[in-house]
Amino acid sequence: MRLQDLGGTALADTYQKDGVVVVRQALSGEWLERLRCATDAELKRGERYFAYRNLRTKPGSFKDFCLESGVGRLVAEIGRSSWTSLVFDTIFVKEPGSQTRTGWHTDQPYWPIAGPIITTWIALDPVDADNGAMEFIRGSHAWGKKFRPFLTDQAGEFVEYICKDDPQYCDMPNFEAERDRYDIVNWDLEPGDLLAFDGFMVHSAMGNRTATRRRRGYAVRFALDRAVYDPNQGVADWLIDDTIAPGAPYVSEHFPCIYSVK
Ligand SMILES: O=C(O)CCC(=O)C(=O)O
């Protein structure tokens, strides 16, 4: 998995400008099959949509993928970083008929990390606008806004804001109601295609209105050069780590550096 074989520096340029880039056929068939099997095994737990996270912390295909597939180097190349650490991973599965849209949001205000974060979102099935494509507001990573975190219901819809009085955050516009005002992009994906996007990118995912086509996605979050621990930001308690000093690079035993330029 090397950027030069998958699209070269043009991908890194697009990422920097737009905050999101699609890397076609980033995964081999073997990794794809392993992640699909591991995803289906996890789903047997029958949890809520956002609950399937930190899968890479136990032995198995998710951990192997994070450590052995070369995804860390690919991410460092896309983000032009000299190192990458693993933050956390999640599977997002919209089964046929699960029509709820994943609401518009940004990720990083939920996390106690300042500085560059990249998410890789890997399609495990064919994905399009009918079965739950991700949508992005191109360039929104550069707006300099920290949108307020919010609670969602089981299916991922907005319920209410958290951190209501915290002045570092601002409320989100109603992006869905004003779609025409924004440069919204989405891509049809084949299994093995990978989206890489910035932690401050405004994004959403459509519902799955098909009767038969699953939409399985595997997301992994990575910290890059200048990503530092910021315990004053965020609500994700599983990312709190007292072994990292505030302001220090977001790397520790729990959040290991998985790639570094020699
Ligand atoms: O796949 C989805 O429904 C949402 C994914 C998402 O929001 C994310 O990876 O940050």
The ligand as a Gaussian input file, in Angstrom:
#p B3LYP/6-31G(d) Opt

LIG

0 1
 O      -20.231000       5.632000       7.843000
 C      -20.948000       6.417000       8.432000
 O      -22.159000       6.307000       8.484000
 C      -20.374000       7.594000       9.151000
 C      -18.898000       7.580000       9.234000
 C      -18.370000       8.790000       9.900000
 O      -19.053000       9.729000      10.193000
 C      -16.949000       8.841000      10.200000
 O      -16.211000       7.898000       9.874000
 O      -16.511000       9.842000      10.807000

